[in-house]
């Protein structure tokens, strides 16, 4: 049975550290969205600090292609 899509957000920066998300100038935390399918295969990485609104749209587009 396929698992439902999940959203992972780490508290205290743990996930950010585990995935090696860089910070800019040591002040601004990086913003990276990873899309991982039900077989735990990394399908897409979107990295953009300046366009946070695009993260959701890109992730939904990739999820749609995975589910089709």
N, CA, C, O and CB atoms as a CASP TS submission, in Angstrom:
PFRMAT TS
TARGET T0000
AUTHOR 0000-0000-0000
METHOD Language model
MODEL 1
PARENT N/A
ATOM      1  N   UNK     1       0.838  -1.179   0.000  1.00  0.00           N
ATOM      2  CA  UNK     1       0.000   0.000   0.000  1.00  0.00           C
ATOM      3  C   UNK     1       0.887   1.246   0.000  1.00  0.00           C
ATOM      4  O   UNK     1       1.830   1.342   0.785  1.00  0.00           O
ATOM      5  CB  UNK     1      -0.955  -0.004   1.218  1.00  0.00           C
ATOM      6  N   UNK     2       0.585   2.182  -0.867  1.00  0.00           N
ATOM      7  CA  UNK     2       1.383   3.405  -0.981  1.00  0.00           C
ATOM      8  C   UNK     2       1.157   4.307   0.222  1.00  0.00           C
ATOM      9  O   UNK     2       0.047   4.412   0.746  1.00  0.00           O
ATOM     10  CB  UNK     2       1.041   4.157  -2.277  1.00  0.00           C
ATOM     11  N   UNK     3       2.213   4.942   0.638  1.00  0.00           N
ATOM     12  CA  UNK     3       2.115   5.899   1.738  1.00  0.00           C
ATOM     13  C   UNK     3       1.628   7.236   1.206  1.00  0.00           C
ATOM     14  O   UNK     3       1.865   7.585   0.049  1.00  0.00           O
ATOM     15  CB  UNK     3       3.476   6.062   2.456  1.00  0.00           C
ATOM     16  N   UNK     4       0.956   7.965   2.051  1.00  0.00           N
ATOM     17  CA  UNK     4       0.498   9.311   1.690  1.00  0.00           C
ATOM     18  C   UNK     4       1.694  10.261   1.715  1.00  0.00           C
ATOM     19  O   UNK     4       2.645  10.038   2.465  1.00  0.00           O
ATOM     20  CB  UNK     4      -0.629   9.806   2.663  1.00  0.00           C
ATOM     21  N   UNK     5       1.654  11.320   0.900  1.00  0.00           N
ATOM     22  CA  UNK     5       2.725  12.322   0.947  1.00  0.00           C
ATOM     23  C   UNK     5       2.859  12.901   2.349  1.00  0.00           C
ATOM     24  O   UNK     5       1.877  13.037   3.079  1.00  0.00           O
ATOM     25  CB  UNK     5       2.457  13.449  -0.068  1.00  0.00           C
ATOM     26  N   UNK     6       4.091  13.239   2.708  1.00  0.00           N
ATOM     27  CA  UNK     6       4.365  13.786   4.030  1.00  0.00           C
ATOM     28  C   UNK     6       5.167  15.066   3.891  1.00  0.00           C
ATOM     29  O   UNK     6       5.901  15.259   2.922  1.00  0.00           O
ATOM     30  CB  UNK     6       5.119  12.764   4.908  1.00  0.00           C
ATOM     31  N   UNK     7       5.014  15.918   4.858  1.00  0.00           N
ATOM     32  CA  UNK     7       5.811  17.132   4.936  1.00  0.00           C
ATOM     33  C   UNK     7       6.673  17.022   6.175  1.00  0.00           C
ATOM     34  O   UNK     7       6.170  16.782   7.273  1.00  0.00           O
ATOM     35  CB  UNK     7       4.916  18.417   4.971  1.00  0.00           C
ATOM     36  N   UNK     8       7.957  17.196   6.000  1.00  0.00           N
ATOM     37  CA  UNK     8       8.899  17.079   7.108  1.00  0.00           C
ATOM     38  C   UNK     8       9.481  18.447   7.408  1.00  0.00           C
ATOM     39  O   UNK     8       9.990  19.134   6.523  1.00  0.00           O
ATOM     40  CB  UNK     8      10.023  16.063   6.785  1.00  0.00           C
ATOM     41  N   UNK     9       9.398  18.819   8.647  1.00  0.00           N
ATOM     42  CA  UNK     9       9.987  20.083   9.088  1.00  0.00           C
ATOM     43  C   UNK     9      10.715  19.794  10.387  1.00  0.00           C
ATOM     44  O   UNK     9      10.131  19.269  11.334  1.00  0.00           O
ATOM     45  CB  UNK     9       8.898  21.215   9.271  1.00  0.00           C
ATOM     46  N   UNK    10      11.968  20.134  10.425  1.00  0.00           N
ATOM     47  CA  UNK    10      12.763  19.844  11.607  1.00  0.00           C
ATOM     48  C   UNK    10      12.731  20.959  12.626  1.00  0.00           C
ATOM     49  O   UNK    10      12.805  22.139  12.283  1.00  0.00           O
ATOM     50  CB  UNK    10      14.172  19.569  11.217  1.00  0.00           C
ATOM     51  N   UNK    11      12.620  20.572  13.880  1.00  0.00           N
ATOM     52  CA  UNK    11      12.691  21.554  14.962  1.00  0.00           C
ATOM     53  C   UNK    11      14.146  21.734  15.376  1.00  0.00           C
ATOM     54  O   UNK    11      14.918  20.777  15.429  1.00  0.00           O
ATOM     55  CB  UNK    11      11.821  21.115  16.177  1.00  0.00           C
ATOM     56  N   UNK    12      14.493  22.957  15.661  1.00  0.00           N
ATOM     57  CA  UNK    12      15.842  23.237  16.139  1.00  0.00           C
ATOM     58  C   UNK    12      16.930  23.064  15.095  1.00  0.00           C
ATOM     59  O   UNK    12      18.110  22.996  15.441  1.00  0.00           O
ATOM     60  CB  UNK    12      16.143  22.366  17.288  1.00  0.00           C
ATOM     61  N   UNK    13      16.557  22.992  13.829  1.00  0.00           N
ATOM     62  CA  UNK    13      17.554  22.907  12.764  1.00  0.00           C
ATOM     63  C   UNK    13      18.119  21.515  12.530  1.00  0.00           C
ATOM     64  O   UNK    13      19.069  21.371  11.761  1.00  0.00           O
ATOM     65  CB  UNK    13      18.667  23.825  13.065  1.00  0.00           C
ATOM     66  N   UNK    14      17.563  20.472  13.171  1.00  0.00           N
ATOM     67  CA  UNK    14      18.115  19.131  13.022  1.00  0.00           C
ATOM     68  C   UNK    14      18.063  18.638  11.575  1.00  0.00           C
ATOM     69  O   UNK    14      19.068  18.154  11.054  1.00  0.00           O
ATOM     70  CB  UNK    14      17.368  18.164  13.919  1.00  0.00           C
ATOM     71  N   UNK    15      16.918  18.753  10.926  1.00  0.00           N
ATOM     72  CA  UNK    15      16.802  18.278   9.543  1.00  0.00           C
ATOM     73  C   UNK    15      17.703  19.098   8.632  1.00  0.00           C
ATOM     74  O   UNK    15      18.349  18.556   7.735  1.00  0.00           O
ATOM     75  CB  UNK    15      15.337  18.352   9.055  1.00  0.00           C
ATOM     76  N   UNK    16      17.744  20.389   8.862  1.00  0.00           N
ATOM     77  CA  UNK    16      18.621  21.269   8.076  1.00  0.00           C
ATOM     78  C   UNK    16      20.067  20.796   8.173  1.00  0.00           C
ATOM     79  O   UNK    16      20.774  20.737   7.167  1.00  0.00           O
ATOM     80  CB  UNK    16      18.503  22.736   8.560  1.00  0.00           C
ATOM     81  N   UNK    17      20.502  20.463   9.378  1.00  0.00           N
ATOM     82  CA  UNK    17      21.875  19.983   9.574  1.00  0.00           C
ATOM     83  C   UNK    17      22.072  18.609   8.940  1.00  0.00           C
ATOM     84  O   UNK    17      23.085  18.357   8.289  1.00  0.00           O
ATOM     85  CB  UNK    17      22.214  19.924  11.072  1.00  0.00           C
ATOM     86  N   UNK    18      21.085  17.713   9.138  1.00  0.00           N
ATOM     87  CA  UNK    18      21.192  16.359   8.582  1.00  0.00           C
ATOM     88  C   UNK    18      21.330  16.369   7.060  1.00  0.00           C
ATOM     89  O   UNK    18      22.047  15.542   6.497  1.00  0.00           O
ATOM     90  CB  UNK    18      19.974  15.534   8.981  1.00  0.00           C
ATOM     91  N   UNK    19      20.648  17.296   6.397  1.00  0.00           N
ATOM     92  CA  UNK    19      20.685  17.374   4.934  1.00  0.00           C
ATOM     93  C   UNK    19      21.754  18.343   4.425  1.00  0.00           C
ATOM     94  O   UNK    19      21.929  18.488   3.215  1.00  0.00           O
ATOM     95  CB  UNK    19      19.324  17.794   4.406  1.00  0.00           C
ATOM     96  N   UNK    20      22.458  18.998   5.322  1.00  0.00           N
ATOM     97  CA  UNK    20      23.546  19.873   4.914  1.00  0.00           C
ATOM     98  C   UNK    20      23.097  21.146   4.216  1.00  0.00           C
ATOM     99  O   UNK    20      23.784  21.642   3.324  1.00  0.00           O
ATOM    100  CB  UNK    20      24.460  19.133   4.025  1.00  0.00           C
ATOM    101  N   UNK    21      21.942  21.679   4.618  1.00  0.00           N
ATOM    102  CA  UNK    21      21.447  22.914   4.011  1.00  0.00           C
ATOM    103  C   UNK    21      22.324  24.074   4.482  1.00  0.00           C
ATOM    104  O   UNK    21      22.438  24.322   5.682  1.00  0.00           O
ATOM    105  CB  UNK    21      19.942  23.163   4.377  1.00  0.00           C
ATOM    106  N   UNK    22      22.941  24.779   3.539  1.00  0.00           N
ATOM    107  CA  UNK    22      23.858  25.856   3.924  1.00  0.00           C
ATOM    108  C   UNK    22      23.116  27.114   4.377  1.00  0.00           C
ATOM    109  O   UNK    22      21.945  27.325   4.064  1.00  0.00           O
ATOM    110  CB  UNK    22      24.776  26.197   2.760  1.00  0.00           C
ATOM    111  N   UNK    23      23.844  27.930   5.120  1.00  0.00           N
ATOM    112  CA  UNK    23      23.334  29.259   5.449  1.00  0.00           C
ATOM    113  C   UNK    23      24.160  30.255   4.653  1.00  0.00           C
ATOM    114  O   UNK    23      25.289  29.969   4.254  1.00  0.00           O
ATOM    115  CB  UNK    23      23.406  29.554   7.003  1.00  0.00           C
ATOM    116  N   UNK    24      23.592  31.409   4.430  1.00  0.00           N
ATOM    117  CA  UNK    24      24.307  32.442   3.687  1.00  0.00           C
ATOM    118  C   UNK    24      24.906  33.443   4.664  1.00  0.00           C
ATOM    119  O   UNK    24      24.206  34.009   5.503  1.00  0.00           O
ATOM    120  CB  UNK    24      23.368  33.154   2.679  1.00  0.00           C
ATOM    121  N   UNK    25      26.177  33.645   4.544  1.00  0.00           N
ATOM    122  CA  UNK    25      26.898  34.593   5.389  1.00  0.00           C
ATOM    123  C   UNK    25      26.762  34.254   6.874  1.00  0.00           C
ATOM    124  O   UNK    25      27.010  35.103   7.730  1.00  0.00           O
ATOM    125  CB  UNK    25      26.392  36.006   5.134  1.00  0.00           C
ATOM    126  N   UNK    26      26.369  33.014   7.181  1.00  0.00           N
ATOM    127  CA  UNK    26      26.213  32.602   8.566  1.00  0.00           C
ATOM    128  C   UNK    26      24.994  33.173   9.254  1.00  0.00           C
ATOM    129  O   UNK    26      24.769  32.899  10.433  1.00  0.00           O
ATOM    130  CB  UNK    26      27.410  32.982   9.326  1.00  0.00           C
ATOM    131  N   UNK    27      24.192  33.970   8.539  1.00  0.00           N
ATOM    132  CA  UNK    27      23.031  34.617   9.141  1.00  0.00           C
ATOM    133  C   UNK    27      21.717  34.105   8.581  1.00  0.00           C
ATOM    134  O   UNK    27      20.824  33.717   9.334  1.00  0.00           O
ATOM    135  CB  UNK    27      23.113  36.101   8.944  1.00  0.00           C
ATOM    136  N   UNK    28      21.600  34.102   7.272  1.00  0.00           N
ATOM    137  CA  UNK    28      20.353  33.686   6.630  1.00  0.00           C
ATOM    138  C   UNK    28      20.341  32.176   6.452  1.00  0.00           C
ATOM    139  O   UNK    28      21.232  31.610   5.819  1.00  0.00           O
ATOM    140  CB  UNK    28      20.173  34.392   5.267  1.00  0.00           C
ATOM    141  N   UNK    29      19.332  31.530   7.012  1.00  0.00           N
ATOM    142  CA  UNK    29      19.217  30.097   6.850  1.00  0.00           C
ATOM    143  C   UNK    29      18.774  29.789   5.431  1.00  0.00           C
ATOM    144  O   UNK    29      17.908  30.471   4.883  1.00  0.00           O
ATOM    145  CB  UNK    29      18.236  29.503   7.876  1.00  0.00           C
ATOM    146  N   UNK    30      19.361  28.770   4.840  1.00  0.00           N
ATOM    147  CA  UNK    30      18.982  28.362   3.499  1.00  0.00           C
ATOM    148  C   UNK    30      17.567  27.806   3.491  1.00  0.00           C
ATOM    149  O   UNK    30      17.065  27.330   4.508  1.00  0.00           O
ATOM    150  CB  UNK    30      19.964  27.327   2.955  1.00  0.00           C
ATOM    151  N   UNK    31      16.940  27.874   2.334  1.00  0.00           N
ATOM    152  CA  UNK    31      15.604  27.310   2.160  1.00  0.00           C
ATOM    153  C   UNK    31      15.693  26.312   1.020  1.00  0.00           C
ATOM    154  O   UNK    31      15.925  26.678  -0.132  1.00  0.00           O
ATOM    155  CB  UNK    31      14.523  28.426   1.872  1.00  0.00           C
ATOM    156  N   UNK    32      15.505  25.042   1.365  1.00  0.00           N
ATOM    157  CA  UNK    32      15.595  23.971   0.388  1.00  0.00           C
ATOM    158  C   UNK    32      14.397  23.054   0.574  1.00  0.00           C
ATOM    159  O   UNK    32      14.038  22.706   1.698  1.00  0.00           O
ATOM    160  CB  UNK    32      16.933  23.186   0.528  1.00  0.00           C
ATOM    161  N   UNK    33      13.784  22.668  -0.534  1.00  0.00           N
ATOM    162  CA  UNK    33      12.680  21.716  -0.519  1.00  0.00           C
ATOM    163  C   UNK    33      13.145  20.459  -1.236  1.00  0.00           C
ATOM    164  O   UNK    33      13.645  20.521  -2.359  1.00  0.00           O
ATOM    165  CB  UNK    33      11.394  22.311  -1.188  1.00  0.00           C
ATOM    166  N   UNK    34      12.977  19.317  -0.578  1.00  0.00           N
ATOM    167  CA  UNK    34      13.306  18.022  -1.155  1.00  0.00           C
ATOM    168  C   UNK    34      12.004  17.274  -1.386  1.00  0.00           C
ATOM    169  O   UNK    34      11.142  17.246  -0.508  1.00  0.00           O
ATOM    170  CB  UNK    34      14.275  17.208  -0.232  1.00  0.00           C
ATOM    171  N   UNK    35      11.851  16.668  -2.554  1.00  0.00           N
ATOM    172  CA  UNK    35      10.703  15.805  -2.830  1.00  0.00           C
ATOM    173  C   UNK    35      11.249  14.377  -2.877  1.00  0.00           C
ATOM    174  O   UNK    35      12.086  14.039  -3.714  1.00  0.00           O
ATOM    175  CB  UNK    35       9.962  16.206  -4.191  1.00  0.00           C
ATOM    176  N   UNK    36      10.751  13.553  -1.955  1.00  0.00           N
ATOM    177  CA  UNK    36      11.196  12.167  -1.824  1.00  0.00           C
ATOM    178  C   UNK    36       9.980  11.278  -2.042  1.00  0.00           C
ATOM    179  O   UNK    36       8.952  11.461  -1.391  1.00  0.00           O
ATOM    180  CB  UNK    36      11.862  11.897  -0.420  1.00  0.00           C
ATOM    181  N   UNK    37      10.091  10.319  -2.951  1.00  0.00           N
ATOM    182  CA  UNK    37       8.927   9.490  -3.277  1.00  0.00           C
ATOM    183  C   UNK    37       8.719   8.378  -2.249  1.00  0.00           C
ATOM    184  O   UNK    37       9.454   8.283  -1.266  1.00  0.00           O
ATOM    185  CB  UNK    37       9.085   8.884  -4.672  1.00  0.00           C
ATOM    186  N   UNK    38       7.708   7.538  -2.487  1.00  0.00           N
ATOM    187  CA  UNK    38       7.350   6.480  -1.542  1.00  0.00           C
ATOM    188  C   UNK    38       8.408   5.389  -1.415  1.00  0.00           C
ATOM    189  O   UNK    38       8.397   4.624  -0.451  1.00  0.00           O
ATOM    190  CB  UNK    38       6.051   5.860  -1.954  1.00  0.00           C
ATOM    191  N   UNK    39       9.322   5.313  -2.380  1.00  0.00           N
ATOM    192  CA  UNK    39      10.426   4.351  -2.295  1.00  0.00           C
ATOM    193  C   UNK    39      11.674   5.007  -1.708  1.00  0.00           C
ATOM    194  O   UNK    39      12.769   4.450  -1.779  1.00  0.00           O
ATOM    195  CB  UNK    39      10.739   3.766  -3.685  1.00  0.00           C
ATOM    196  N   UNK    40      11.497   6.202  -1.126  1.00  0.00           N
ATOM    197  CA  UNK    40      12.586   6.976  -0.516  1.00  0.00           C
ATOM    198  C   UNK    40      13.638   7.417  -1.528  1.00  0.00           C
ATOM    199  O   UNK    40      14.803   7.607  -1.179  1.00  0.00           O
ATOM    200  CB  UNK    40      13.249   6.162   0.574  1.00  0.00           C
ATOM    201  N   UNK    41      13.222   7.577  -2.783  1.00  0.00           N
ATOM    202  CA  UNK    41      14.099   8.071  -3.836  1.00  0.00           C
ATOM    203  C   UNK    41      13.953   9.586  -3.923  1.00  0.00           C
ATOM    204  O   UNK    41      12.842  10.100  -4.045  1.00  0.00           O
ATOM    205  CB  UNK    41      13.771   7.400  -5.203  1.00  0.00           C
ATOM    206  N   UNK    42      15.058  10.288  -3.862  1.00  0.00           N
ATOM    207  CA  UNK    42      15.047  11.747  -3.980  1.00  0.00           C
ATOM    208  C   UNK    42      14.690  12.105  -5.417  1.00  0.00           C
ATOM    209  O   UNK    42      15.433  11.779  -6.342  1.00  0.00           O
ATOM    210  CB  UNK    42      16.431  12.367  -3.571  1.00  0.00           C
ATOM    211  N   UNK    43      13.560  12.772  -5.605  1.00  0.00           N
ATOM    212  CA  UNK    43      13.065  13.077  -6.949  1.00  0.00           C
ATOM    213  C   UNK    43      13.345  14.513  -7.382  1.00  0.00           C
ATOM    214  O   UNK    43      13.416  14.797  -8.578  1.00  0.00           O
ATOM    215  CB  UNK    43      11.584  12.817  -7.014  1.00  0.00           C
ATOM    216  N   UNK    44      13.504  15.419  -6.420  1.00  0.00           N
ATOM    217  CA  UNK    44      13.706  16.820  -6.802  1.00  0.00           C
ATOM    218  C   UNK    44      14.261  17.600  -5.617  1.00  0.00           C
ATOM    219  O   UNK    44      13.912  17.344  -4.465  1.00  0.00           O
ATOM    220  CB  UNK    44      12.380  17.456  -7.297  1.00  0.00           C
ATOM    221  N   UNK    45      15.131  18.556  -5.925  1.00  0.00           N
ATOM    222  CA  UNK    45      15.644  19.507  -4.929  1.00  0.00           C
ATOM    223  C   UNK    45      15.394  20.896  -5.478  1.00  0.00           C
ATOM    224  O   UNK    45      15.755  21.199  -6.615  1.00  0.00           O
ATOM    225  CB  UNK    45      17.181  19.277  -4.622  1.00  0.00           C
ATOM    226  N   UNK    46      14.777  21.737  -4.671  1.00  0.00           N
ATOM    227  CA  UNK    46      14.562  23.132  -5.053  1.00  0.00           C
ATOM    228  C   UNK    46      15.199  23.996  -3.982  1.00  0.00           C
ATOM    229  O   UNK    46      14.849  23.899  -2.806  1.00  0.00           O
ATOM    230  CB  UNK    46      13.033  23.465  -5.222  1.00  0.00           C
ATOM    231  N   UNK    47      16.136  24.842  -4.389  1.00  0.00           N
ATOM    232  CA  UNK    47      16.902  25.666  -3.460  1.00  0.00           C
ATOM    233  C   UNK    47      16.744  27.128  -3.862  1.00  0.00           C
ATOM    234  O   UNK    47      17.268  27.552  -4.892  1.00  0.00           O
ATOM    235  CB  UNK    47      18.406  25.250  -3.443  1.00  0.00           C
ATOM    236  N   UNK    48      16.025  27.893  -3.053  1.00  0.00           N
ATOM    237  CA  UNK    48      15.849  29.312  -3.344  1.00  0.00           C
ATOM    238  C   UNK    48      15.477  30.068  -2.082  1.00  0.00           C
ATOM    239  O   UNK    48      14.397  29.873  -1.523  1.00  0.00           O
ATOM    240  CB  UNK    48      14.779  29.516  -4.422  1.00  0.00           C
ATOM    241  N   UNK    49      16.357  30.912  -1.648  1.00  0.00           N
ATOM    242  CA  UNK    49      16.082  31.770  -0.500  1.00  0.00           C
ATOM    243  C   UNK    49      15.225  32.960  -0.911  1.00  0.00           C
ATOM    244  O   UNK    49      14.420  33.455  -0.122  1.00  0.00           O
ATOM    245  CB  UNK    49      17.391  32.252   0.136  1.00  0.00           C
ATOM    246  N   UNK    50      15.399  33.414  -2.141  1.00  0.00           N
ATOM    247  CA  UNK    50      14.737  34.642  -2.587  1.00  0.00           C
ATOM    248  C   UNK    50      13.307  34.435  -3.097  1.00  0.00           C
ATOM    249  O   UNK    50      12.559  35.404  -3.235  1.00  0.00           O
ATOM    250  CB  UNK    50      15.553  35.275  -3.668  1.00  0.00           C
ATOM    251  N   UNK    51      12.924  33.203  -3.375  1.00  0.00           N
ATOM    252  CA  UNK    51      11.585  32.936  -3.922  1.00  0.00           C
ATOM    253  C   UNK    51      10.889  31.832  -3.123  1.00  0.00           C
ATOM    254  O   UNK    51      10.618  30.761  -3.665  1.00  0.00           O
ATOM    255  CB  UNK    51      11.677  32.535  -5.417  1.00  0.00           C
ATOM    256  N   UNK    52      10.599  32.075  -1.858  1.00  0.00           N
ATOM    257  CA  UNK    52       9.999  31.018  -1.024  1.00  0.00           C
ATOM    258  C   UNK    52       8.636  30.560  -1.525  1.00  0.00           C
ATOM    259  O   UNK    52       8.244  29.422  -1.269  1.00  0.00           O
ATOM    260  CB  UNK    52       9.863  31.502   0.399  1.00  0.00           C
ATOM    261  N   UNK    53       7.907  31.416  -2.229  1.00  0.00           N
ATOM    262  CA  UNK    53       6.580  31.045  -2.723  1.00  0.00           C
ATOM    263  C   UNK    53       6.658  29.961  -3.797  1.00  0.00           C
ATOM    264  O   UNK    53       5.666  29.276  -4.047  1.00  0.00           O
ATOM    265  CB  UNK    53       5.864  32.272  -3.278  1.00  0.00           C
ATOM    266  N   UNK    54       7.789  29.796  -4.420  1.00  0.00           N
ATOM    267  CA  UNK    54       7.939  28.798  -5.487  1.00  0.00           C
ATOM    268  C   UNK    54       8.125  27.379  -4.952  1.00  0.00           C
ATOM    269  O   UNK    54       7.880  26.409  -5.670  1.00  0.00           O
ATOM    270  CB  UNK    54       9.117  29.162  -6.365  1.00  0.00           C
ATOM    271  N   UNK    55       8.553  27.254  -3.708  1.00  0.00           N
ATOM    272  CA  UNK    55       8.827  25.925  -3.150  1.00  0.00           C
ATOM    273  C   UNK    55       7.596  25.029  -3.213  1.00  0.00           C
ATOM    274  O   UNK    55       7.680  23.895  -3.687  1.00  0.00           O
ATOM    275  CB  UNK    55       9.307  26.045  -1.701  1.00  0.00           C
ATOM    276  N   UNK    56       6.472  25.517  -2.748  1.00  0.00           N
ATOM    277  CA  UNK    56       5.238  24.729  -2.746  1.00  0.00           C
ATOM    278  C   UNK    56       4.771  24.386  -4.140  1.00  0.00           C
ATOM    279  O   UNK    56       4.380  23.250  -4.409  1.00  0.00           O
ATOM    280  CB  UNK    56       4.149  25.470  -2.024  1.00  0.00           C
ATOM    281  N   UNK    57       4.811  25.366  -5.034  1.00  0.00           N
ATOM    282  CA  UNK    57       4.367  25.122  -6.413  1.00  0.00           C
ATOM    283  C   UNK    57       5.232  24.064  -7.093  1.00  0.00           C
ATOM    284  O   UNK    57       4.719  23.161  -7.754  1.00  0.00           O
ATOM    285  CB  UNK    57       4.401  26.427  -7.226  1.00  0.00           C
ATOM    286  N   UNK    58       6.549  24.184  -6.924  1.00  0.00           N
ATOM    287  CA  UNK    58       7.456  23.214  -7.548  1.00  0.00           C
ATOM    288  C   UNK    58       7.236  21.821  -6.963  1.00  0.00           C
ATOM    289  O   UNK    58       7.201  20.835  -7.700  1.00  0.00           O
ATOM    290  CB  UNK    58       8.927  23.645  -7.357  1.00  0.00           C
ATOM    291  N   UNK    59       7.089  21.739  -5.649  1.00  0.00           N
ATOM    292  CA  UNK    59       6.885  20.441  -5.011  1.00  0.00           C
ATOM    293  C   UNK    59       5.591  19.800  -5.496  1.00  0.00           C
ATOM    294  O   UNK    59       5.566  18.604  -5.786  1.00  0.00           O
ATOM    295  CB  UNK    59       6.863  20.589  -3.484  1.00  0.00           C
ATOM    296  N   UNK    60       4.515  20.581  -5.587  1.00  0.00           N
ATOM    297  CA  UNK    60       3.241  20.039  -6.066  1.00  0.00           C
ATOM    298  C   UNK    60       3.340  19.559  -7.512  1.00  0.00           C
ATOM    299  O   UNK    60       2.760  18.534  -7.868  1.00  0.00           O
ATOM    300  CB  UNK    60       2.142  21.092  -5.944  1.00  0.00           C
ATOM    301  N   UNK    61       4.072  20.297  -8.341  1.00  0.00           N
ATOM    302  CA  UNK    61       4.258  19.881  -9.734  1.00  0.00           C
ATOM    303  C   UNK    61       4.979  18.538  -9.806  1.00  0.00           C
ATOM    304  O   UNK    61       4.578  17.653 -10.562  1.00  0.00           O
ATOM    305  CB  UNK    61       5.047  20.949 -10.513  1.00  0.00           C
ATOM    306  N   UNK    62       6.029  18.392  -9.029  1.00  0.00           N
ATOM    307  CA  UNK    62       6.794  17.142  -9.022  1.00  0.00           C
ATOM    308  C   UNK    62       5.939  16.002  -8.461  1.00  0.00           C
ATOM    309  O   UNK    62       5.943  14.901  -9.013  1.00  0.00           O
ATOM    310  CB  UNK    62       8.096  17.302  -8.189  1.00  0.00           C
ATOM    311  N   UNK    63       5.210  16.250  -7.379  1.00  0.00           N
ATOM    312  CA  UNK    63       4.342  15.218  -6.805  1.00  0.00           C
ATOM    313  C   UNK    63       3.299  14.744  -7.808  1.00  0.00           C
ATOM    314  O   UNK    63       2.979  13.557  -7.868  1.00  0.00           O
ATOM    315  CB  UNK    63       3.650  15.746  -5.550  1.00  0.00           C
ATOM    316  N   UNK    64       2.773  15.677  -8.593  1.00  0.00           N
ATOM    317  CA  UNK    64       1.774  15.305  -9.605  1.00  0.00           C
ATOM    318  C   UNK    64       2.390  14.367 -10.647  1.00  0.00           C
ATOM    319  O   UNK    64       1.755  13.396 -11.057  1.00  0.00           O
ATOM    320  CB  UNK    64       1.201  16.571 -10.297  1.00  0.00           C
ATOM    321  N   UNK    65       3.615  14.649 -11.073  1.00  0.00           N
ATOM    322  CA  UNK    65       4.253  13.788 -12.069  1.00  0.00           C
ATOM    323  C   UNK    65       4.553  12.409 -11.481  1.00  0.00           C
ATOM    324  O   UNK    65       4.485  11.405 -12.190  1.00  0.00           O
ATOM    325  CB  UNK    65       5.548  14.437 -12.592  1.00  0.00           C
ATOM    326  N   UNK    66       4.881  12.355 -10.209  1.00  0.00           N
ATOM    327  CA  UNK    66       5.164  11.069  -9.556  1.00  0.00           C
ATOM    328  C   UNK    66       3.891  10.238  -9.486  1.00  0.00           C
ATOM    329  O   UNK    66       3.931   9.024  -9.690  1.00  0.00           O
ATOM    330  CB  UNK    66       5.750  11.285  -8.131  1.00  0.00           C
ATOM    331  N   UNK    67       2.761  10.880  -9.198  1.00  0.00           N
ATOM    332  CA  UNK    67       1.496  10.172  -9.011  1.00  0.00           C
ATOM    333  C   UNK    67       0.805   9.821 -10.319  1.00  0.00           C
ATOM    334  O   UNK    67      -0.120   9.009 -10.323  1.00  0.00           O
ATOM    335  CB  UNK    67       0.573  10.998  -8.171  1.00  0.00           C
ATOM    336  N   UNK    68       1.230  10.411 -11.426  1.00  0.00           N
ATOM    337  CA  UNK    68       0.581  10.125 -12.733  1.00  0.00           C
ATOM    338  C   UNK    68       1.083   8.834 -13.323  1.00  0.00           C
ATOM    339  O   UNK    68       0.651   8.441 -14.406  1.00  0.00           O
ATOM    340  CB  UNK    68       0.826  11.267 -13.729  1.00  0.00           C
TER
END
